[in-house]
Amino acid sequence: MTLYAKVIGKVQGVYFRAFTQKVARNLGLKGTVRNLRDGSVEVIAVGEEEKINELLKELKRGSPGSKVIDIEVKKDLNDLDFKDFKIVY
């Protein structure tokens, strides 16, 4: 399963990408996280649905210093091919 999430709120400049990467790797997920120009953060994660749902819970909680207001979520049954979970700059 592939998760596409746009995390909205105070999520840039508060180690949100590093937090997301750490959580995703601990869950065994693959994918990417990156800042978007509008101030949000985009997360693409591939893995088992249970692990994806765990990641979503953590994204809602956020990193220390972040304030998540909303998360736009789309799930797809097709898995994209990633080797690891990386921060994209």
PAMIRO-206225 format. One record per residue: residue number from 1; x, y, z of N, C-alpha, C, CB in turn; residue in three letters. Coordinates in nm, 4 decimals. Atoms other than C-alpha are relative to their C-alpha. Glycine has a CB too. Example, Ala and Ser with C-alpha at 12.3 -4.5 7.8 and 13.67 -1.06 7.14 Angstrom:
2
[1; [0.0890; -0.1190; 0.0000]; [1.2300; -0.4500; 0.7800]; [0.0900; 0.1200; 0.0000]; [-0.0992; 0.0027; 0.1246]; ALA]
[2; [-0.0820; -0.1190; -0.0060]; [1.3670; -0.1060; 0.7140]; [-0.0770; 0.1090; 0.0730]; [0.0414; 0.0462; -0.1415]; SER]
END
This chain:
89
[1; [0.0843; -0.1174; 0.0000]; [0.0000; 0.0000; 0.0000]; [0.0893; 0.1243; 0.0000]; [-0.0961; -0.0005; 0.1221]; MET]
[2; [-0.0722; -0.1273; 0.0044]; [0.1169; 0.3528; -0.0757]; [-0.0853; 0.1093; 0.0620]; [0.0385; 0.0370; -0.1453]; THR]
[3; [0.0637; -0.1143; -0.0632]; [0.0288; 0.6527; 0.1389]; [0.0553; 0.1266; -0.0629]; [0.0223; -0.0006; 0.1537]; LEU]
[4; [-0.0368; -0.1349; 0.0408]; [0.0316; 1.0039; -0.0009]; [-0.0618; 0.0924; 0.1038]; [-0.0493; 0.0343; -0.1478]; TYR]
[5; [0.0525; -0.0884; -0.1033]; [-0.0006; 1.2599; 0.2785]; [0.0614; 0.1386; -0.0129]; [0.0271; -0.0577; 0.1397]; ALA]
[6; [-0.0449; -0.1387; -0.0048]; [0.0221; 1.6373; 0.2871]; [-0.0309; 0.0492; 0.1409]; [-0.0704; 0.0900; -0.1113]; LYS]
[7; [0.0150; -0.0397; -0.1390]; [0.0818; 1.7544; 0.6424]; [0.0032; 0.1526; 0.0066]; [0.1117; -0.0632; 0.0895]; VAL]
[8; [0.0190; -0.1444; -0.0019]; [-0.0399; 2.1074; 0.7081]; [0.0098; 0.0514; 0.1435]; [-0.1363; 0.0382; -0.0626]; ILE]
[9; [-0.0152; -0.0622; -0.1311]; [0.0539; 2.3326; 0.9996]; [0.1403; 0.0548; 0.0149]; [-0.0308; -0.1002; 0.1123]; GLY]
[10; [-0.1388; -0.0429; -0.0256]; [0.3774; 2.4394; 1.1635]; [0.0854; -0.1265; -0.0060]; [0.0152; 0.0751; 0.1414]; LYS]
[11; [-0.0711; 0.1265; 0.0218]; [0.5792; 2.1542; 1.0148]; [0.1341; 0.0180; -0.0723]; [-0.0876; -0.0944; -0.0797]; VAL]
[12; [-0.1318; -0.0251; 0.0581]; [0.8834; 2.3200; 0.8602]; [0.0853; 0.0749; 0.1015]; [-0.0114; 0.0806; -0.1331]; GLN]
[13; [-0.0904; -0.0634; -0.0939]; [1.1870; 2.4205; 1.0617]; [-0.0119; -0.0531; 0.1419]; [-0.0237; 0.1461; 0.0001]; GLY]
[14; [0.0196; 0.0598; -0.1335]; [1.0869; 2.1948; 1.3539]; [0.0378; -0.1485; -0.0010]; [-0.1475; 0.0169; 0.0463]; VAL]
[15; [-0.0505; 0.1377; 0.0118]; [1.2666; 1.8703; 1.2536]; [-0.1091; -0.1015; -0.0347]; [0.0668; -0.0412; 0.1293]; TYR]
[16; [0.1105; 0.0896; 0.0344]; [0.9418; 1.7255; 1.1176]; [0.0429; -0.1063; -0.1003]; [-0.1171; 0.0799; -0.0562]; PHE]
[17; [-0.0444; 0.0992; 0.0992]; [1.1118; 1.5576; 0.8207]; [0.0861; -0.1069; 0.0644]; [0.0776; 0.0680; -0.1133]; ARG]
[18; [-0.0849; 0.0982; -0.0680]; [1.3761; 1.3910; 1.0397]; [-0.0827; -0.0896; 0.0909]; [0.1095; 0.0705; 0.0812]; ALA]
[19; [0.0927; 0.0766; -0.0841]; [1.1028; 1.2835; 1.2833]; [-0.0748; -0.1034; -0.0838]; [-0.1003; 0.0944; 0.0705]; PHE]
[20; [0.0749; 0.0892; 0.0883]; [0.9012; 1.1352; 0.9969]; [0.0883; -0.1131; -0.0512]; [-0.0586; 0.0783; -0.1178]; THR]
[21; [-0.0925; 0.1011; 0.0493]; [1.2037; 0.9548; 0.8561]; [0.0282; -0.1050; 0.1081]; [0.1312; 0.0657; -0.0463]; GLN]
[22; [-0.0308; 0.0920; -0.1092]; [1.2886; 0.8019; 1.1948]; [-0.1182; -0.0938; 0.0279]; [0.0368; 0.0786; 0.1272]; LYS]
[23; [0.1195; 0.0811; -0.0265]; [0.9323; 0.6824; 1.2585]; [-0.0226; -0.0999; -0.1133]; [-0.1247; 0.0904; 0.0174]; VAL]
[24; [0.0243; 0.0874; 0.1157]; [0.8943; 0.5436; 0.9054]; [0.1009; -0.1142; -0.0055]; [0.0059; 0.0810; -0.1304]; ALA]
[25; [-0.1025; 0.1050; 0.0022]; [1.2243; 0.3563; 0.9202]; [-0.0226; -0.1010; 0.1123]; [0.1406; 0.0618; 0.0121]; ARG]
[26; [0.0280; 0.0911; -0.1113]; [1.1365; 0.2116; 1.2623]; [-0.1166; -0.0933; -0.0306]; [-0.0296; 0.0794; 0.1265]; ASN]
[27; [0.1149; 0.0818; 0.0400]; [0.8113; 0.0845; 1.1101]; [0.0300; -0.0880; -0.1212]; [-0.1188; 0.0893; -0.0304]; LEU]
[28; [-0.0369; 0.0794; 0.1167]; [0.9962; -0.0679; 0.8143]; [-0.0609; 0.0494; -0.1304]; [-0.0401; -0.1413; 0.0217]; GLY]
[29; [0.0599; -0.0575; 0.1202]; [0.8374; 0.1669; 0.5615]; [0.1075; 0.0577; -0.0908]; [-0.1020; 0.1084; 0.0371]; LEU]
[30; [-0.0880; -0.0606; 0.1001]; [1.0002; 0.2963; 0.2445]; [-0.0719; 0.1218; -0.0571]; [0.0380; -0.1027; -0.1139]; LYS]
[31; [0.0641; -0.1158; 0.0609]; [0.9408; 0.6305; 0.0742]; [0.0813; 0.1261; 0.0136]; [-0.1342; 0.0212; 0.0599]; GLY]
[32; [-0.0663; -0.1302; -0.0067]; [1.0178; 1.0010; 0.0954]; [-0.0819; 0.0975; 0.0835]; [0.0225; 0.0568; -0.1412]; THR]
[33; [0.0645; -0.1127; -0.0667]; [0.9410; 1.3137; 0.2938]; [0.0699; 0.1255; -0.0497]; [0.0070; -0.0123; 0.1579]; VAL]
[34; [-0.0614; -0.1246; 0.0480]; [0.9940; 1.6689; 0.1672]; [-0.0870; 0.1193; 0.0341]; [0.0239; -0.0058; -0.1516]; ARG]
[35; [0.0704; -0.1261; -0.0189]; [0.9025; 2.0290; 0.2333]; [-0.0602; 0.0438; -0.1324]; [0.0947; 0.1089; 0.0559]; ASN]
[36; [0.0621; -0.0592; 0.1186]; [0.6618; 2.1908; -0.0103]; [0.0047; 0.1518; 0.0123]; [-0.1470; -0.0496; -0.0174]; LEU]
[37; [-0.0132; -0.1463; 0.0028]; [0.6715; 2.5560; -0.1118]; [-0.1098; 0.0712; 0.0785]; [-0.0013; 0.0488; -0.1431]; ARG]
[38; [0.1114; -0.0637; -0.0717]; [0.3358; 2.6256; 0.0539]; [0.0124; -0.0117; 0.1524]; [-0.1314; -0.0616; -0.0445]; ASP]
[39; [-0.0218; 0.0118; -0.1431]; [0.4817; 2.5448; 0.3991]; [-0.0423; -0.1335; 0.0588]; [-0.0721; 0.1081; 0.0693]; GLY]
[40; [0.0405; 0.1325; -0.0461]; [0.3397; 2.1931; 0.4222]; [0.1124; -0.1003; -0.0256]; [-0.1305; -0.0452; -0.0706]; SER]
[41; [-0.0965; 0.1077; 0.0210]; [0.5261; 1.8613; 0.4178]; [-0.0718; -0.1149; -0.0712]; [0.0630; -0.0479; 0.1362]; VAL]
[42; [0.0542; 0.1135; 0.0756]; [0.4645; 1.5806; 0.1676]; [0.0680; -0.1286; 0.0462]; [0.0197; 0.0205; -0.1536]; GLU]
[43; [-0.0503; 0.1307; -0.0394]; [0.5013; 1.2201; 0.2827]; [-0.0546; -0.1032; -0.0977]; [-0.0400; -0.0346; 0.1470]; VAL]
[44; [0.0394; 0.1154; 0.0808]; [0.4981; 0.9223; 0.0467]; [0.0615; -0.1210; 0.0688]; [0.0476; 0.0130; -0.1521]; ILE]
[45; [-0.0488; 0.1164; -0.0735]; [0.5237; 0.5912; 0.2310]; [-0.0617; -0.1271; -0.0565]; [-0.0316; 0.0129; 0.1503]; ALA]
[46; [0.0435; 0.1276; 0.0543]; [0.5016; 0.2313; 0.1118]; [0.0231; -0.1085; 0.1044]; [0.0748; -0.0329; -0.1320]; VAL]
[47; [-0.0123; 0.1109; -0.0947]; [0.4339; -0.0714; 0.3310]; [-0.1343; -0.0605; 0.0318]; [0.0668; 0.0460; 0.1277]; GLY]
[48; [0.1238; 0.0653; -0.0430]; [0.1732; -0.2781; 0.5098]; [-0.0969; 0.1041; 0.0551]; [0.0292; -0.1088; 0.1066]; GLU]
[49; [0.1022; -0.0971; -0.0420]; [-0.1543; -0.0999; 0.5849]; [0.0075; 0.0296; 0.1500]; [-0.1398; -0.0520; -0.0354]; GLU]
[50; [-0.0098; -0.0195; -0.1452]; [-0.1135; -0.1512; 0.9605]; [0.1130; 0.0972; 0.0343]; [0.0229; -0.1351; 0.0713]; GLU]
[51; [-0.1153; -0.0880; -0.0246]; [0.2276; 0.0202; 0.9515]; [-0.0264; 0.1412; -0.0517]; [0.1264; -0.0572; -0.0665]; LYS]
[52; [0.0384; -0.1303; 0.0555]; [0.0939; 0.3002; 0.7306]; [-0.0898; 0.0735; 0.0995]; [-0.0726; -0.0170; -0.1371]; ILE]
[53; [0.0907; -0.0614; -0.0970]; [-0.1813; 0.3641; 0.9859]; [0.0746; 0.0454; 0.1250]; [-0.1109; -0.0979; 0.0382]; ASN]
[54; [-0.0840; -0.0415; -0.1130]; [0.0789; 0.3747; 1.2650]; [0.0746; 0.1291; -0.0330]; [0.1003; -0.1115; 0.0369]; GLU]
[55; [-0.0694; -0.1217; 0.0427]; [0.2760; 0.6322; 1.0681]; [-0.0953; 0.1189; 0.0030]; [0.0591; -0.0177; -0.1414]; LEU]
[56; [0.0981; -0.1092; 0.0002]; [-0.0378; 0.8420; 1.0223]; [-0.0268; 0.0507; 0.1417]; [-0.1314; -0.0465; -0.0648]; LEU]
[57; [0.0211; -0.0404; -0.1397]; [-0.0973; 0.8424; 1.3998]; [0.1155; 0.0867; 0.0482]; [-0.0151; -0.1239; 0.0911]; LYS]
[58; [-0.1177; -0.0763; -0.0418]; [0.2579; 0.9642; 1.4548]; [0.0083; 0.1349; -0.0713]; [0.1269; -0.0804; -0.0266]; GLU]
[59; [0.0001; -0.1272; 0.0732]; [0.2265; 1.2293; 1.1831]; [-0.0971; 0.0981; 0.0645]; [-0.0373; -0.0222; -0.1484]; LEU]
[60; [0.0979; -0.0871; -0.0660]; [-0.0833; 1.3650; 1.3584]; [0.0563; 0.0553; 0.1302]; [-0.1309; -0.0765; 0.0273]; LYS]
[61; [-0.0625; -0.0428; -0.1255]; [0.1124; 1.3822; 1.6857]; [0.1090; 0.1027; -0.0298]; [0.0591; -0.1218; 0.0772]; ARG]
[62; [-0.1043; -0.0929; 0.0434]; [0.4071; 1.5499; 1.5102]; [0.1261; -0.0037; 0.0834]; [-0.0530; 0.1373; 0.0008]; GLY]
[63; [-0.1282; -0.0116; -0.0705]; [0.7604; 1.6280; 1.6163]; [-0.0132; 0.1046; 0.1101]; [0.1155; 0.0378; -0.0985]; SER]
[64; [0.0000; -0.1077; -0.1007]; [0.8377; 1.8363; 1.9261]; [0.0176; 0.1346; -0.0712]; [0.1142; -0.0218; 0.1068]; PRO]
[65; [-0.0078; -0.1315; 0.0629]; [0.7815; 2.1972; 1.8274]; [-0.0911; 0.0177; -0.1198]; [0.1392; 0.0263; -0.0416]; GLY]
[66; [0.0912; -0.0118; 0.1144]; [0.5482; 2.1167; 1.5391]; [-0.1433; 0.0145; 0.0497]; [0.0125; -0.1232; -0.0939]; SER]
[67; [0.1424; -0.0088; -0.0302]; [0.1760; 2.1855; 1.5301]; [-0.0748; -0.0409; -0.1260]; [-0.0413; 0.1447; 0.0476]; LYS]
[68; [0.0710; 0.0531; 0.1162]; [-0.0163; 1.9674; 1.2859]; [-0.1450; 0.0447; 0.0072]; [0.0101; -0.1555; -0.0066]; VAL]
[69; [0.1378; -0.0481; 0.0066]; [-0.3441; 2.1285; 1.1816]; [-0.0877; -0.0987; -0.0764]; [-0.0055; 0.1387; -0.0663]; ILE]
[70; [0.0788; 0.0913; 0.0836]; [-0.4562; 1.8831; 0.9125]; [0.0949; -0.0884; -0.0801]; [-0.0955; 0.0790; -0.0954]; ASP]
[71; [-0.0748; 0.0876; 0.0897]; [-0.3378; 1.5928; 0.7012]; [-0.0947; -0.0432; -0.1117]; [0.0592; -0.1245; 0.0767]; ILE]
[72; [0.0744; 0.0472; 0.1168]; [-0.4695; 1.5361; 0.3503]; [0.0566; -0.1367; -0.0365]; [0.0103; 0.1015; -0.1214]; GLU]
[73; [-0.0453; 0.1380; 0.0170]; [-0.4529; 1.1594; 0.2925]; [-0.0614; -0.0632; -0.1230]; [-0.0337; -0.0827; 0.1229]; VAL]
[74; [0.0452; 0.0843; 0.1103]; [-0.4746; 0.9411; -0.0145]; [0.0766; -0.1313; 0.0116]; [0.0229; 0.0693; -0.1411]; LYS]
[75; [-0.0649; 0.1315; -0.0036]; [-0.4037; 0.5674; -0.0105]; [-0.0230; -0.0685; -0.1337]; [-0.0545; -0.0877; 0.1179]; LYS]
[76; [0.0052; 0.0706; 0.1276]; [-0.3333; 0.3519; -0.3142]; [0.0515; -0.1415; 0.0229]; [0.0838; 0.0740; -0.1104]; ASP]
[77; [-0.0427; 0.1387; -0.0168]; [-0.3032; -0.0256; -0.3368]; [0.1265; -0.0328; -0.0776]; [-0.1101; -0.0927; -0.0426]; LEU]
[78; [-0.1223; 0.0229; 0.0775]; [-0.0197; 0.0002; -0.5894]; [0.1206; 0.0496; 0.0785]; [-0.0076; 0.0705; -0.1381]; ASN]
[79; [-0.1218; -0.0367; -0.0716]; [0.3235; 0.0016; -0.4286]; [0.1019; 0.0626; -0.0939]; [0.0603; -0.1221; 0.0687]; ASP]
[80; [-0.1103; -0.0608; 0.0730]; [0.5867; 0.2403; -0.5554]; [0.1290; -0.0684; 0.0440]; [0.0065; 0.1547; 0.0244]; LEU]
[81; [-0.1255; 0.0699; -0.0283]; [0.9451; 0.1130; -0.5620]; [0.1028; 0.0942; 0.0621]; [0.0565; -0.0621; -0.1283]; ASP]
[82; [-0.1013; -0.0758; -0.0730]; [1.1641; 0.2746; -0.2954]; [0.0930; -0.0985; 0.0686]; [-0.0650; 0.0971; 0.1038]; PHE]
[83; [-0.0982; 0.0855; -0.0663]; [1.4804; 0.1287; -0.1439]; [0.0099; 0.0281; 0.1504]; [0.1362; 0.0186; -0.0647]; LYS]
[84; [-0.0184; -0.0449; -0.1365]; [1.4701; 0.3227; 0.1841]; [-0.1026; 0.1109; 0.0265]; [0.1473; 0.0500; 0.0244]; ASP]
[85; [0.0824; -0.1180; -0.0263]; [1.2897; 0.6125; 0.3530]; [0.0943; 0.1186; 0.0108]; [-0.0871; -0.0168; 0.1308]; PHE]
[86; [-0.0966; -0.1100; 0.0102]; [1.4668; 0.9354; 0.2599]; [-0.0655; 0.1362; 0.0095]; [0.0761; -0.0097; -0.1295]; LYS]
[87; [0.0382; -0.1407; 0.0038]; [1.4415; 1.3059; 0.3148]; [0.0437; 0.0540; -0.1357]; [0.0647; 0.0818; 0.1191]; ILE]
[88; [-0.0290; -0.0600; 0.1301]; [1.4229; 1.4832; -0.0209]; [0.0164; 0.1494; 0.0205]; [-0.1128; -0.0309; -0.1044]; VAL]
[89; [-0.0277; -0.1438; -0.0145]; [1.5752; 1.8311; -0.0396]; [-0.0289; 0.0736; -0.1272]; [0.1443; 0.0237; 0.0409]; TYR]
END
